[in-house]
């Protein structure tokens, strides 16, 4: 999470150009999105592949990046 510059991760509907899609996604919350040319090797991939326990088939889960300030306690 931190290597990608995210301060939180969640699950929700992927958004494309501000509109929710029907697909669930792993959402990375960042304080500021950076241009692709500045991301380097630590860019958040468009999908993350994992194999659930008890399954032999990997799943591809889409990702989304949402710009939101980090919560701070007072």
Order of alpha helices (4+ residues) and beta strands (2+ residues): beta-beta-beta-beta
